[in-house]
Amino acid sequence: MLRYTLMRLGIFVGCFVVVWALVYSGVAPRGLGASNGMWMVVLSLLVSAPISFVALRKERDRASARIAPRLDRSIDRVKSNLAANRSQEDEADDEARTTARTTATPEAAKTAEPTSGQVS
């Protein structure tokens, strides 16, 4: 991964040097006011991105092949943690509902029975 990043940075630096030469020779337009440096960086990024996409395809595939197993392990770990949390939450919810039903049932029975002096 570091190799891919360094190669990509090298392409950007090369494009920046070319853009700098074009801007100062007058072939490419200068930025407005003090924005010349930012203009050169943006233009270099726009030029280097498609070059990196095409030129570094094999290196990008190698880097992703190294990262994929670690990513799969991380995803599996997150999924198992989510499943464990869901089951804990379901157990707590079921327990709370059962407790509420057992506590509410005798009280509901008392209020449902008419007491002396009440007409049903």
N, C-alpha and C positions, 0 to 999 in steps of 0.2 A: 504494500500500500504506500509506503514511503517512497519507493521507487517511482510509482505512478505519479505521485504528487510532485516530486522533484522534476520529473520529465514535463509535466504540465506547466510547472513554474518556469522551466527553461524555455518552453515554447512561448509563454507570455512575455518573458524578458526579451526574447528575440524579436517578437512582434513589436514590443515597446520601442526597441532600438530603431527598427525600420520606420515606425510611425514618427518617432522623434526626428529622424533624418528627413522624412517627407515633409513634416510640418516646418522645420527650420530651413528647408531648401525652397519652400513656397509651393510645393506640389499639392499638399493637403492644406486645407484652411486652418488658420489659427483660431483658438477659442476667443471668446469675447472677454476683454479686460484681463483679469487675473485668473480666468478659468482655463488657461492654456494647458496647465498640468493635468487638470481633471479631464479635459477633452482628450488628451493623449492617452490617458489610462482607459477611458471608456472605449475609445477607438481600438486600442490594443486588445481589450477584452473581446470586443466584437469580432476582431480578426482572428484571435487565437482560439476562440471556442470551437468553431467548425474545424480548424486545423487539428486541434487536440482530439476532437471526436473521431476524425478519420484516421489520423496518424497513430493514435494510441489505442486503437480497438483491441489488439491482442493483449497489450499490457493491462487494459481495463478488465478483460475477461479473466486473466490470471489473478488479478487482485480480487475480483468478485468470487472466484473459485476458492480462494483462501478464506474469505470472509463468510461465505455461505454456511459452512458447518457451524461456526460459532453463533451465527445469527439463528440458525435452526434450533440450537440448544437453548438459546435465550428465549426464543418464542415458545418452545415446549415448557420451559420453566415457568414462564408467565402464565401460560394456559393452565398448568397444573395448580399454580397459586390461585388463579381465579376460580377454578373448580372447587378447591378446598375452601375458599372464602364463601362461595355460593352455598356449599353444603353446611358450613357453620351458620350462615345467615338463615338458611331454611330450617335448621334444627332449632335455632333460637326463636324463630317466628312460630314454628309449630308448638314449641313449649309455651310460649306466651299465649297463644290461642287456646291451648288446652287448659292452662291455668285460668284464663278468663272465663272459659265455659264452665269449669267446675265451680268457680267462685260465684259466677252469675246464676247458676242453676238453682241453688237453694233460695236465693233472694228473689228470683223470678217466681218460684213456687209460692213463697210467702205473699207476694203482692198479688198473685193470681187468685189465692183463696180469700173468700170474703170473711171479714172479721165480724165479730158481734156488733151489731148496731149499723152495719153497712148493708145497703140493699144492692143486690146484684142485678 
